[in-house]
Structures are given as C-alpha cells and as structure tokens.
Amino acid sequence: MAVSGPADRPGLGCVGAPRLLTGLDRTGWLDREAHLAVHGPLPRFHPDELTDLASDIGLRGRGGAGFPFARKLQAVMLSAREKQSATAVVVNGSEGEPSCLKDTALLLHAPHLVLDGALLAAAAVSAEEVVVAVTRADVERSVRDAVDERGPGGRRVRVARLPERFVTGEGTALVSGLNGGPALPSGQRVRTSERGLGGMPTLLSNTETYAQLAVAARLGAPAYRSVGLPSEPGTVLLTVAGSTVVETPSGTSLAYVLDLCGSGVGQGVLVGGYHGRWLEPGAARSADLSRQSLAAFGAVLGAGAVLPLPEETCPAGEVAAVARWMAKESAGQCGPCVRGLPALADVLEDAVRGGGRAALEAVEARLRGVRRRGACSHPDGTSYFVASALAAFPEEFRDHALGSGCGRPVTGALPLPPDEEPAGGAERLVVDWTLCKGHGLCVDILPDVVRLDADGYPAQASMPVPARLRPKALRAVRRCPALALRFRE
C-alpha cells in the first residue's frame, strides 16, 4: 500500500512487494541503530566483486540518464590508474524539479542506506572522501545527523549545500558548485570519471542508485533479482503526483500504481518529469514501469516522476505554466536558454489565451529554434516536453488558440514552487450572485479560471486564481458591467 505525505515531508512506502529498500514499514526515520536492526551490517567487497554485483543486477543510475553503474565504477578505476590520481565519490542529492521527491524522501528518512552505498563505492575506487550534495536545509540536517551518528574514523563524509535550481543536478553543474564555482552546466562534454571533484576522477551518481547498491550488497544478486523483471531486476522509486513516493517492483503496471496512490490516468500521464513525455490515457493504462515498455511509447522513466493530469484541470494552462517556469530556470549561458525558452513560453501563453492559428504556428517555430542548439540539455528537454504536450492534447491547444478554450481552471496538477503555483485557497475570484447578470465578459478575460453553466452564468461562486493570472483577474473585476466580481486574498 502506498504511503502518502505532504510535500515537505514526503511519505515513502511500497507497492505490491516486500520493502526491499528502506525498512520504513517499521519506523519513519532510521537512525543508525534502527538502520542496522533493519538491514544488518554492511558486507565488505573487493572492487571487482562490487563491480560484478552491480553488473549482475543491472544497476543503472536513477537520476535520469540511466547509465550502467558498473561501467561508471570501471571508468573511475581506469582513469585513476592512468593518471595515478586520487578519487572521490559524489552523491547527487539535488532535486531541482518540484515534481521529484524520491531522493529527498530517502535522505530525510533513510540517510544511512544512502551513505552505506556511497561508502561501498568509495572503497571500490579507493576514494578518501564522499560528498553528499543537497539543496534543501532539512535534507542537509538529516544527512549531517546521520554522518555525526557514525562518528570519526574511516572515510570522510562531507555534506555540501548548493542552490536549489532545476539545472543544479546536471553533472558538470553539480561538480562546478562543489568546486566553488557557479552551479551551472559547463556546456562541455566533461566526464566526471575523468575530471570531477577537485579535478580528480569522480564517481558521481544519484541518491537512489547508492541506496539500491547498499540493498543489493546485503541481499546478494540472486535475492535482489527475485523481485522485478528478469531484464530489469529489483525495485524503482517513484514520485507520484508530486507528493507521494512509492517503491514498486520493476514491471508493475503504471495504472495499478496510480490506482493505489488514489489516482487514475485522468487526461494523460507525464512520465519522467519536466524533461519527460506525455502518455495518452490508453497508453498510460497499457504501460508498465520498465524501460522496454515505456520506450514503446516514446517515454523514459528518468528521475521517476509520474504526474497524472486530473480531469478538472486545464492541460494547456498547466503546460504553459511549466514552460514559463522552465524558462526562468535557464542556465543563462546560451541563446536557446536566454532567449529561446522565454520566447517559447511567450508564444505558448499567447496560444492558450486565444492567439489563433498563427500563435500555434509560432510555438512550432520556437520549438525548432531551440532544439539541439543549447549548451546543455535544458532547452532540448523543455522543447520536447512542450512538443509532447502538443501531440498529447492537440484539441485542447487548438480550442484555446481559436478562442473557445476548455473553461477549466489551472489547478497546479503539475507542481511548481510556491511562488509559482496557482493560488488555490489564498487568492480567489468570487461572484456576488445578487449582482451577476450573466454578461459573460469574465470568461472572455479569464477562460482558464471561469467556466459558464448552461444558462451562461459562472459555474462556481468562488474560483482559485493562479498567481500568473492575477493581473487578468483584477482586470475582470474592474470590467464586470454588473460589478459582481470580487478578488479575495
């Protein structure tokens, strides 16, 4: 059964299988004593044995790219031998995307499991230091507490806090930040296995990857492979709807996981987060949580974000809001990011507001203008997200562009930081029924907020107003001929 939790303290549970990963069925936070009681002592491995284990269980990075972990280990060892250099291990615990919380959940609830995996890897590559890179204050405290519990001795473990931004988690950006520079992508194809922390060959991988390694080290390859698919053994961590973190065996039905988390496929499901792809309802019902199944629909699991779009929200408005936020998260280092992404957000918003076929054509032109031209993957990822949405919801975008729209509000089903989210209960457009005459001018000004009933009157007396639409809401209040609208904070 999935366990839900608020966004600042995400729940963590398991769907349909024994809890192989965290042991959080026993306690909400595993201190050192509880961690050892649940998982037992950490075995020791010869470097070749650890590489063989990672290869045998098919362990891949869980941060998005999915690179084989065994090959990373081998690359760092080879580079260190060739350069006769020291090495380092870095845990990428940054989650700059609001729809991703699985790594945050691990570091908040089971930090010792992550540290175990990182220390196993450090022993294999002979690294004297492990650095855990995080972006949240509560995560930093949790990891520091876990490090303090281990006491002095052994390899040094350091916790470093970097700016909380979308691009911080990119490999070269993370290393740059840890080296004292800006946490921005370098724009160069630099392998951290060759030059990373302090210029040393560095093993850089995602939080969940190290936790999975620690689990496999204790279970052994046969027991680890007994769960999941033969081709993709073990479990995966998912963030569902931006608020619930679950662990599930690979190969589990996507629709089944959504159902257990209290959601359906709705109007479609975004898989892989804001650099991901949309699955239409039929595809979402058919897809399994495996690389092969998702690839058949042109999707990848990426960092494990799964975002169903409820029926009551506006797809076009949700996508436009994310596109605007992604433009603001630009690394600011190349034209496609600095100019291209804001321009894409502009024309997309114009289309959603009823800009006509010309606006839709402008969106397509802007997509072509940024694709495959960026210094890092951010412009590409954002453009593919928008293009996937256009393909998944063609009628929605067409209707909005031609002026009819869907009449549904933007509810924030695609989570954004608090200052970007729809205002929900904080700010609302309120109708005074004693004055309303059904002129309908409000829906012309605010088609993403106001819906009319069969008689031409607002369908709701109180409507949440997204922060980005606040100026329009104020204009609707001023222009209401009957003075029937109020803007309530």
C-alpha positions in Angstrom: 0.0 0.0 0.0 1.4 3.4 -0.9 2.0 5.8 1.9 1.3 9.5 1.2 2.8 12.5 2.8 2.9 16.3 2.5 5.4 17.8 0.0 7.8 19.0 2.7 7.9 15.6 4.3 7.1 13.1 1.6 5.7 9.7 2.5 7.6 6.6 1.5 6.0 3.2 1.0 6.0 0.1 -1.1 3.5 -1.2 -3.7 3.0 -4.9 -4.2 6.2 -6.3 -2.8 8.3 -6.7 0.3 10.0 -3.4 1.4 13.5 -4.2 0.0 14.7 -0.7 0.1 14.0 1.4 3.2 12.5 -0.6 6.0 10.2 2.3 6.7 7.4 -0.1 7.5 9.0 -0.2 10.9 9.9 3.4 11.6 9.6 6.8 10.0 13.3 7.8 10.3 16.0 5.2 10.5 18.7 6.3 12.9 21.9 4.3 13.0 20.6 1.8 15.5 17.3 1.2 13.7 19.1 1.1 10.3 21.4 -1.7 11.5 18.4 -3.5 13.1 16.5 -3.5 9.8 19.3 -4.0 7.3 22.2 -5.6 9.3 25.9 -4.8 9.0 27.3 -3.8 5.6 29.4 -6.6 4.0 32.8 -5.8 2.5 33.6 -6.3 -1.1 36.7 -6.5 -3.3 36.4 -3.8 -6.1 35.9 -6.5 -8.7 33.2 -8.1 -6.6 31.3 -4.9 -6.3 31.6 -4.2 -10.0 30.3 -7.8 -10.7 27.4 -7.3 -8.3 26.4 -4.0 -10.0 26.6 -5.6 -13.4 24.8 -8.8 -12.3 21.7 -6.9 -11.0 21.8 -4.5 -14.0 22.1 -1.4 -11.7 21.7 1.8 -13.6 21.7 5.4 -12.5 18.3 6.5 -11.1 18.8 10.3 -11.7 17.6 10.4 -15.3 20.2 9.1 -17.8 20.2 5.5 -16.6 23.9 4.9 -17.3 25.1 1.4 -16.1 26.7 1.8 -12.7 29.3 -1.0 -13.2 30.7 0.9 -16.2 30.9 4.1 -14.1 32.9 2.2 -11.4 35.2 0.7 -14.0 35.7 4.1 -15.7 36.8 5.8 -12.5 39.2 3.0 -11.6 40.7 3.0 -15.0 41.1 6.8 -15.0 42.7 6.8 -11.6 45.2 4.2 -12.6 46.1 6.0 -15.8 46.5 9.3 -14.0 47.9 7.8 -10.8 45.3 10.1 -9.2 43.2 10.1 -6.0 39.5 9.7 -6.5 36.2 11.0 -5.0 32.6 9.8 -4.7 29.7 12.3 -5.0 26.1 11.6 -4.1 23.8 13.7 -6.2 21.0 14.5 -3.8 19.7 17.6 -5.5 16.2 17.6 -6.8 15.6 20.9 -8.5 12.3 19.8 -10.1 9.2 20.3 -8.0 7.7 17.0 -9.3 10.5 14.9 -7.9 10.8 14.0 -4.2 12.1 10.4 -4.1 15.7 11.3 -3.3 14.6 13.9 -0.8 12.5 11.1 0.9 15.5 8.8 1.0 17.8 11.4 2.5 15.1 12.5 5.0 14.0 9.1 6.1 16.8 6.6 5.4 20.1 8.5 5.0 22.3 5.7 6.4 21.2 3.5 3.5 22.5 6.1 1.0 25.7 6.5 3.0 26.3 2.8 3.0 26.1 2.6 -0.8 28.4 5.6 -1.2 31.0 4.2 1.2 30.9 0.8 -0.6 31.6 2.6 -3.9 34.3 4.7 -2.2 36.1 1.6 -1.0 35.9 0.1 -4.5 37.5 3.2 -6.2 39.8 3.9 -3.2 38.3 7.3 -2.6 39.1 9.0 0.7 36.2 11.4 0.6 32.4 11.1 0.0 30.5 14.3 -0.7 26.7 14.4 -0.5 25.4 17.3 -2.5 21.9 18.6 -1.4 19.8 21.7 -1.9 17.3 21.7 1.0 18.0 22.7 4.5 16.0 19.9 6.1 17.8 17.3 3.9 21.2 18.8 4.9 20.3 18.5 8.6 19.2 14.9 8.1 22.4 13.8 6.4 24.6 15.7 8.8 22.8 13.9 11.7 23.5 10.6 10.1 27.1 11.4 9.5 27.5 12.5 13.1 26.0 9.2 14.3 28.7 7.3 12.6 31.4 9.1 14.5 35.0 9.8 13.5 37.2 7.3 11.6 37.0 5.7 8.2 36.5 7.7 5.0 35.5 11.4 5.4 31.8 12.1 4.5 31.0 15.8 3.8 27.7 17.4 3.2 27.5 20.3 0.8 24.5 22.5 0.1 24.1 24.0 -3.3 21.4 26.4 -4.8 18.0 24.8 -5.4 17.6 25.2 -9.1 16.5 22.9 -11.9 19.9 22.8 -13.6 21.9 22.2 -10.3 21.6 18.4 -10.7 23.3 18.3 -14.1 26.7 16.6 -13.6 29.0 19.4 -14.6 26.9 22.0 -12.7 27.0 19.9 -9.6 30.8 19.5 -9.8 31.3 23.2 -10.5 29.3 24.1 -7.5 31.2 21.7 -5.3 34.5 23.1 -6.6 33.4 26.6 -5.5 32.2 27.8 -8.8 28.7 28.5 -10.1 26.3 25.5 -10.0 25.7 25.8 -13.8 26.4 23.4 -16.6 29.7 23.8 -18.2 28.4 23.4 -21.8 31.2 20.9 -22.4 31.2 17.2 -22.6 33.3 16.5 -19.5 33.2 13.1 -17.9 33.3 13.2 -14.2 35.0 9.8 -14.3 38.0 11.7 -15.8 37.8 15.1 -14.2 35.4 15.9 -11.4 35.7 17.0 -7.8 39.0 18.9 -7.4 40.0 17.7 -10.8 40.0 14.1 -9.6 38.3 11.1 -11.3 34.9 11.1 -9.6 32.2 8.6 -9.2 29.0 10.7 -9.4 25.6 9.1 -9.2 22.1 9.7 -7.9 20.9 9.1 -4.3 18.7 6.2 -5.1 21.5 4.4 -7.0 23.6 4.2 -3.9 20.7 3.1 -1.8 19.9 0.3 -4.3 23.6 -0.7 -4.2 23.5 -1.0 -0.4 20.4 -3.2 -0.5 21.9 -5.5 -3.2 25.2 -5.8 -1.2 23.2 -7.2 1.7 20.8 -9.4 -0.2 23.1 -10.7 -2.8 22.4 -10.8 -6.6 20.0 -13.8 -6.6 17.7 -12.4 -3.9 17.8 -8.9 -5.4 16.9 -10.4 -8.8 13.9 -12.3 -7.3 11.9 -9.1 -7.5 11.0 -7.3 -10.7 11.7 -8.3 -14.2 14.5 -10.7 -15.3 15.7 -7.9 -17.6 15.3 -5.2 -15.1 15.5 -6.7 -11.6 14.8 -5.0 -8.3 12.6 -2.1 -7.5 12.2 1.5 -8.5 11.3 4.6 -6.5 8.6 6.9 -8.0 7.2 10.3 -7.1 3.5 10.2 -7.9 1.6 13.5 -8.4 4.5 15.5 -6.9 3.6 14.4 -3.3 3.7 10.6 -2.8 6.9 8.5 -3.0 6.5 4.8 -3.5 8.7 1.8 -4.1 7.5 -0.8 -6.6 9.0 -3.8 -8.4 10.0 -3.0 -12.0 7.4 -4.2 -14.5 4.5 -3.2 -12.3 1.5 -1.7 -14.2 1.6 2.1 -14.2 -2.2 2.2 -13.9 -2.1 -0.1 -10.9 0.4 2.1 -9.1 -1.7 5.2 -9.8 -4.8 3.5 -8.5 -3.1 2.5 -5.2 -2.0 6.1 -4.9 -5.6 7.3 -5.2 -5.4 8.5 -8.7 -6.3 7.4 -12.2 -4.7 8.2 -15.5 -7.0 11.2 -16.0 -6.4 13.1 -19.2 -2.9 11.6 -19.5 0.2 11.0 -17.5 3.5 12.8 -17.7 6.4 10.3 -17.2 9.9 11.5 -16.4 9.1 14.9 -15.1 9.5 18.2 -16.9 12.0 16.8 -19.4 9.7 13.9 -19.9 7.0 12.7 -22.2 3.2 12.6 -22.0 1.3 9.3 -22.3 -2.3 9.5 -23.5 -4.8 7.7 -21.3 -4.8 4.5 -23.4 -1.0 4.3 -23.4 -0.9 5.0 -19.6 -3.3 2.1 -19.0 -1.1 -0.2 -21.1 2.3 0.8 -19.9 4.4 -1.0 -17.4 7.2 0.6 -15.3 10.1 -0.8 -17.3 12.5 0.7 -19.8 11.2 -1.5 -22.6 7.5 -0.9 -22.0 7.9 2.9 -21.7 10.2 3.0 -24.8 7.4 1.6 -26.9 5.5 4.8 -26.1 8.5 7.0 -26.6 9.0 7.7 -22.9 11.6 7.0 -20.3 11.2 6.9 -16.5 14.0 9.4 -16.0 14.2 10.5 -12.4 11.0 8.6 -11.6 8.4 11.4 -11.6 4.9 10.3 -12.6 2.3 13.1 -13.0 -1.3 12.2 -13.8 -3.4 15.1 -15.1 -6.8 15.1 -13.4 -10.0 15.8 -15.5 -10.8 19.0 -13.6 -7.6 20.9 -14.7 -6.7 22.7 -18.0 -3.9 20.8 -19.8 -2.9 23.8 -22.0 -2.7 26.1 -19.0 -0.7 23.6 -16.9 1.8 23.1 -19.7 2.1 26.8 -20.3 2.8 27.4 -16.6 5.6 24.8 -16.5 7.1 26.2 -19.7 7.3 29.6 -18.1 8.9 28.2 -15.0 11.4 26.2 -17.1 12.3 29.4 -18.9 13.0 31.1 -15.6 15.3 28.2 -14.6 17.5 28.8 -17.6 21.2 28.4 -17.0 21.6 31.7 -18.9 24.7 30.6 -20.8 23.5 30.3 -24.4 21.0 31.9 -26.8 18.4 29.0 -26.8 18.2 29.2 -23.0 18.4 33.0 -22.5 16.2 34.0 -25.4 14.7 30.9 -26.9 12.9 29.4 -23.8 11.3 32.7 -22.7 10.2 33.3 -26.3 8.7 29.8 -26.3 6.8 30.5 -23.1 5.5 33.8 -24.5 4.1 32.2 -27.7 2.7 29.3 -25.8 0.8 31.6 -23.4 -0.4 33.6 -26.4 -1.8 30.4 -27.9 -3.5 29.5 -24.7 -5.0 32.9 -24.4 -6.6 32.7 -27.9 -3.9 33.9 -30.2 -5.2 31.9 -33.2 -3.5 29.6 -35.6 -0.7 32.0 -36.0 0.2 31.5 -32.3 0.2 27.7 -32.7 2.5 28.1 -35.7 4.7 30.4 -33.7 5.0 27.7 -31.0 6.2 25.2 -33.5 8.7 27.7 -34.9 10.1 28.4 -31.4 10.4 24.7 -30.7 12.5 24.2 -33.9 14.6 27.3 -32.9 15.8 25.9 -29.5 16.0 22.2 -30.3 19.6 20.7 -30.5 21.2 24.1 -30.1 21.7 24.5 -26.4 24.9 24.4 -24.5 23.3 21.8 -22.1 20.2 19.6 -22.2 17.8 22.1 -20.7 16.5 23.7 -24.0 16.1 20.3 -25.6 14.3 18.8 -22.6 11.9 21.7 -22.3 11.1 21.8 -26.0 10.4 18.0 -26.0 8.1 18.4 -23.0 6.1 21.1 -24.9 6.1 19.2 -28.2 4.9 16.0 -26.4 2.1 18.0 -24.8 1.0 19.4 -28.2 0.9 15.9 -29.5 -1.0 14.5 -26.5 -3.6 17.3 -26.3 -3.9 18.7 -29.8 -7.6 19.6 -29.5 -7.0 21.4 -26.2 -4.4 23.7 -27.7 -6.4 24.2 -30.9 -9.5 25.1 -29.0 -7.6 27.6 -26.7 -5.9 29.1 -29.7 -9.2 29.6 -31.6 -10.8 31.2 -28.6 -13.1 28.6 -27.2 -10.9 27.1 -24.5 -11.9 24.4 -22.1 -13.2 26.6 -19.3 -11.3 24.7 -16.6 -9.0 26.4 -14.1 -5.3 25.6 -13.8 -5.2 23.7 -10.5 -1.4 23.1 -10.2 -1.6 19.4 -11.0 1.9 19.9 -12.4 3.6 21.2 -9.3 5.7 24.4 -9.2 7.5 26.2 -6.4 5.1 28.0 -4.0 5.6 31.4 -5.6 4.7 30.0 -9.0 1.8 27.7 -8.0 -1.9 28.5 -8.6 -3.0 30.5 -5.6 -5.6 27.9 -4.6 -7.3 29.0 -1.4 -5.0 32.1 -1.0 -6.5 34.2 -3.8 -9.9 33.6 -5.4 -12.3 35.3 -7.8 -15.7 35.5 -6.0 -19.1 36.1 -7.6 -21.8 38.1 -5.9 -25.0 36.4 -7.1 -27.2 39.3 -6.1 -25.5 41.4 -8.8 -24.4 39.0 -11.5 -26.4 39.4 -14.8 -24.7 36.7 -16.8 -22.9 39.1 -19.2 -20.1 36.5 -19.6 -17.3 39.1 -20.0 -15.4 37.4 -17.2 -14.9 34.2 -19.2 -13.6 36.2 -22.1 -10.9 37.7 -19.9 -10.2 34.6 -17.8 -11.1 31.5 -19.8 -8.6 29.4 -17.7 -10.4 30.3 -14.5 -14.1 31.0 -15.2 -16.5 28.4 -16.6 -20.1 29.2 -17.5 -23.1 27.0 -16.8 -25.8 26.1 -19.2 -27.6 29.4 -18.5 -24.5 31.5 -19.2 -23.6 32.3 -15.5 -20.3 31.4 -13.8 -20.5 27.7 -12.8 -18.7 28.4 -9.5 -19.2 31.1 -6.9 -15.5 31.0 -5.8 -12.6 30.2 -8.2 -8.9 29.8 -7.4 -6.7 32.2 -9.3 -3.2 31.1 -10.4 -0.5 33.7 -9.5 0.4 34.2 -13.1 -3.3 35.2 -13.9 -3.7 37.6 -11.0 -3.5 40.7 -13.3 -6.2 39.3 -15.5 -8.4 38.5 -12.6 -8.1 42.2 -11.4 -9.0 43.3 -14.9 -12.1 41.1 -14.9 -13.2 42.6 -11.6 -12.7 46.1 -13.0 -14.5 45.4 -16.2 -17.5 43.5 -14.9 -20.5 45.5 -16.1 -22.6 44.5 -13.1 -19.8 44.9 -10.5 -20.5 41.4 -9.4 -16.9 40.2 -9.1 -14.6 40.4 -6.1 -10.9 39.5 -5.8 -10.4 38.0 -2.4 -6.9 37.4 -0.9 
